[in-house]
Amino acid sequence: MPDSPLLLHWFLPTGGDGRDPGGVTAVQGRTGSATRRPAGIGYLSQVARAAEQAGFHSLLTPVGLGCVDPWILTSALTQHTDRIGFLVAFRAGFASPTLLAQQADAFRKFAGGRLRLNVVTGGDPVEQRAYGDHLAHDQRYARTDEVMAVLRDLLDGKRVDHTGEHLTIEGAQLHDPAVEHPVPLYFGGASPAAEAVAARRADVQLLWGEPPAALTRRIERLRAVAPELRYGLRLHIISRDTAAEAWAEADRILAGIDPEAVRASQERFARMDSTGQARMAALHGGGSADAAKLEVAPNLWAGIGLVREGAGTALVGSHDEVAQRLHEYRRLGIGEFILSGYPHLEEAFRVGEEVAPRLRALDAA
């Protein structure tokens, strides 16, 4: 059994939902079926309650121009749920870390500690400029390093005086902070600059679903400099009673993807300076009309990444196969999984009821 405890999280589709991943155009916004489910509070509260009932620990909310604001959304969803946590993403550097600490402290007080934070640096220079950010790649990570340092100390109840290249903070301290509810900091990024920040500041390094051998090399490199760092893996799941049914669903998804959406999405992804996004693109190599040809490791399918930014791989197979592949990642040292499936409402139940018990059984063996 791996040393780190197993935590399973689910994803909130705040850019809309449906039976397929849709697409991301070269300009901001999504393309896809007109029947996609809009990201209203009514639907997202259903997803949140389904994930809670299915036994997931927390819900990840993405951040960006194509998504509703995660702070406001998750604050509202605490009123529609009882115990599920919220892994709230925010862009480092777009607001004062003192203000962010105040927001996080209020959230954990009013929601009984149900808060984790996903620190996002940003990998699309065009989107960054839309927010007024013109820093280059490594400068963004240097700023993120300072933000995380200040934020951690404030959330731990410390008084902060900080002078750095990007931030100057004088005499900052939270009033009566809820330090009995620690707030773990999750962080993603695959470049050397990102990994340096993760080693210094993060509690959990988030990885995207690459073949196990590729992740082994990254984890070994980080363990050498940050032995206490924990690891989480972001994956989509296409799990069915039989492998044939699961691959038929992957074929259906692939057949429904508009070639123009693929072209526009890949054009947008290519302009990014994100190392992780480049690694995702290298897996699918531009795509194929045959779902099986996009299988880049046993049961690991790269078809989602043809149109979806960020996490672009799915585990495809029977419930037993998917659980076994997740367990193999566990053996690498992955303690947490942030999972998703289309549509997120129905798949929360399927994954929670079929895959999760099998994975837990393997974990306990």
Summary of the structure (lengths in Angstrom):
residues: 365
radius of gyration: 19.6
end to end distance: 6.7
largest distance: 61.0
contacts: 1266
relative contact order: 0.16
helix: 44%
strand: 20%
